[in-house]
């Protein structure tokens, strides 16, 4: 088979795999939606962690067998909080309850994500937001979509007219990162129109890809937080880099996703 035919076959296979991955995250999302409602009370960190694990397990009971059967050659990333590069090959990077703490507190900002990574590059992703019923998908080289409709980032070309957002990568972050987050928010409050601060990262990145907000940044972060949104924003014609404008990869210490027209301004603000 020629190289062009092999590439076409892989693309067709990935497109079919994406459709089935989207079905899997919708099914897992329905299971989590059935569990959503009253605030889950906890008095200790251990109780909170147990409640988070129960939600994760409810989704993973659906996702892991479904995705493993769809693409058994791919490995499985066990911990959604892990960062850094993956070994060579193909890996499923899944967050069974992205924004899990919101779910437990009766807040609406949570989702289910599944991303196939090939040699440290995301090649397809599906993100389902159960409370809205929306499913966001992206396939490398084939665009990003919301329920089948193409997505495009904002045309904004002035950071002073932009809505921007950031997120806390994880609880108990080290002091240097916490202070850097705080100073970056202050800088953006001076330069952008509106600054939004909340978790999880993926929902902000969906909004960047859909053109609803103009930039998102984060210091530190896990692969499962950033890879789905990185592919969605890239395929919606957005810009991805680290906070200093250098190429981003899962080992980077910061992350920035923007509409192209404000990327340079955002980098200048975050580099102060």
Secondary structure, DSSP 8 states (H G I E B T S, - for coil): --HHHHHHHHHHHHHHHHHHHHHHHHHHHHHHHHH-SS----SSHHHHHHHHHHHHHHHHHHHHHHHHHH-TTSEE---TT--S---SSEEEEEEEEETHHHHHTT-S--EEEEEEEETTEEEEEEEEETTTTEEEEEETTTEEEETTEE--------GGG-EEEE---STT--HHHHHHHHHHHHHHHHHSSEEEE-S-HHHHHHHHHTTSSSEEEEES--HHHHHHHHHHHHHTT-EEE-TTSS---TT-SEEEEE-GGGHHHHHHHHT-
